Amino acid sequence: MHLDEVTLSVEEVYSGKIIKVTKEVAQLENGEKAIRELVHHSGGVCVLPVDNDNNVYFVKQFRYPYKTVLLELPAGKREEGEEPIVCGTRELREEIGATAGNIKSLGKLYPTVAYDTEVIYMFLATELSFGDNDLDDDEFIDVVKIPFDRAYEMVLNDEIPDAKTQIAILKAKEFLK
């Protein structure tokens, strides 16, 4: 079939706490075979919390692969079979201590389509109320409040390199008009 590949074999190379890696052989539409290396991930969510004054709540945290502190929206890994909205609600409370009176889907994104199975679901959270956060033992973050228009400018000026954060802010711009 045109633009289709058939999986012929799968070999698990690594299985860890967050990811699994497989080496797969696929048959291409011309009959040739190709190696496909895949990172399997259970997926995640990110939540764009916007208060009544149009401020966005971010988290700043050290991101080991880049060896730097990044500004991101509250986000987290979905457990196997967990509904995205349940995960988003949990992450919002855990990371910034907020609950939302209204939570709306901003869709989903595939962060790295060539070799990663991860899907990130994005949400816009409004009508916020705040309490205590509940961070994981290995999680160290600062909560930062930035006006939405400034956050939008930061995305356009390449001051926020995180893809999920960029896309959620750009999509929410239309919802918040």
C-alpha positions in Angstrom: 0.0 0.0 0.0 1.2 3.5 -0.8 2.9 5.4 2.1 2.6 2.3 4.4 5.2 0.3 6.2 4.7 -3.2 7.6 6.4 -4.3 10.8 8.3 -7.5 10.2 10.1 -7.9 13.6 10.5 -6.2 16.9 13.5 -6.5 19.3 13.4 -4.8 22.7 16.7 -3.1 23.3 16.0 -1.3 26.6 13.2 -1.1 29.1 13.4 1.5 31.9 11.2 3.5 34.2 10.2 6.1 31.6 10.9 4.7 28.2 11.3 1.5 26.3 13.5 1.3 23.2 12.9 -1.2 20.3 14.7 -1.9 17.1 12.3 -2.9 14.4 12.5 -4.1 10.9 9.9 -2.6 8.5 9.0 -3.6 4.9 8.7 -0.5 2.7 6.2 -0.1 -0.1 8.9 -0.9 -2.7 9.6 -4.3 -0.9 12.9 -3.2 0.6 13.5 -3.5 4.4 14.5 -0.7 6.8 15.6 -0.5 10.4 13.4 1.6 12.7 14.6 2.5 16.2 11.7 3.6 18.4 11.4 5.2 21.8 8.2 4.1 23.4 6.7 6.5 26.0 3.3 6.4 27.7 2.7 10.1 26.8 2.0 13.2 28.9 0.1 16.3 29.3 0.8 20.0 29.7 -1.6 22.5 31.3 -1.7 26.2 30.5 -3.1 27.8 33.7 -4.4 31.3 33.2 -5.8 33.3 36.1 -8.5 36.0 36.1 -5.9 38.7 35.5 -4.6 36.9 32.4 -1.4 35.7 34.0 0.1 32.3 33.1 1.7 30.1 35.7 4.9 28.4 34.6 7.4 26.1 36.3 11.1 26.6 36.1 13.2 23.5 36.5 16.5 22.0 35.6 16.3 19.8 32.6 19.1 17.2 32.6 19.4 16.5 28.9 20.1 20.2 28.2 22.0 20.9 31.4 20.0 24.1 32.0 16.9 25.5 33.7 13.9 25.8 31.4 10.6 27.7 31.7 7.7 25.4 31.0 4.0 24.9 31.6 3.1 22.4 34.3 3.3 19.0 32.8 3.8 15.4 33.5 3.9 11.8 32.3 0.7 9.9 31.9 0.4 6.5 33.7 -0.5 3.6 31.4 -4.3 3.9 30.6 -4.7 7.2 32.5 -7.1 9.7 30.9 -5.3 12.8 29.8 -7.6 15.2 31.7 -7.1 13.2 34.9 -3.3 13.5 34.5 -3.6 17.2 33.7 -5.7 17.9 36.7 -3.2 16.0 38.9 -0.1 17.7 37.5 -1.7 21.2 37.9 -2.3 20.5 41.6 1.0 18.8 42.2 3.2 21.3 40.5 1.6 24.7 41.2 -1.1 23.8 43.8 -3.9 24.9 41.6 -7.3 23.5 40.7 -9.3 24.7 37.7 -13.0 25.5 37.6 -12.8 25.2 33.8 -10.4 23.0 31.8 -10.5 22.9 28.0 -8.6 20.7 25.6 -6.1 22.4 23.3 -5.5 19.2 21.4 -2.5 16.9 21.2 0.9 17.0 19.7 3.5 14.5 18.6 6.8 15.9 19.8 9.2 13.8 17.8 7.5 12.0 15.0 10.6 10.2 13.5 11.4 7.9 16.4 9.2 8.6 19.5 5.7 7.3 20.2 5.0 10.0 22.8 1.7 12.0 22.5 1.3 15.1 24.7 -2.2 16.3 25.4 -2.6 20.1 26.1 -5.2 21.8 28.2 -6.2 25.4 29.0 -7.1 25.8 32.7 -9.0 28.8 33.9 -11.1 29.8 37.0 -8.1 28.8 39.1 -8.0 28.4 42.9 -4.8 27.7 44.8 -3.7 25.6 47.7 -0.5 23.6 48.4 1.5 21.9 45.7 2.6 18.2 46.1 5.8 17.7 44.3 7.5 14.3 43.7 10.5 13.6 45.9 12.9 14.2 43.0 11.1 17.3 41.7 12.5 20.8 42.4 10.7 23.7 40.7 10.0 27.4 41.1 6.5 28.7 40.1 6.7 31.8 37.9 3.7 34.1 37.0 3.9 36.0 33.7 1.2 38.0 31.9 -0.2 36.0 28.9 0.8 38.7 26.4 4.4 38.7 27.6 4.5 34.9 27.5 3.2 35.0 23.9 6.0 37.5 23.1 8.5 35.2 24.8 7.5 32.3 22.5 7.8 34.5 19.4 11.2 35.8 20.5 12.6 32.3 21.1 12.9 32.8 24.9 10.9 29.7 25.6 12.4 26.7 23.7 10.1 24.0 25.1 7.8 22.7 22.3 4.7 21.8 24.3 4.8 25.2 26.0 5.2 27.1 22.7 2.3 25.2 21.0 -0.1 25.5 24.0 0.5 29.2 24.2 0.1 29.8 20.5 -3.1 27.8 20.3 -4.5 29.4 23.5 -4.0 32.9 22.0 -7.1 32.2 19.8 -9.2 30.9 22.7 -8.4 33.8 24.9 -9.2 36.6 22.4 
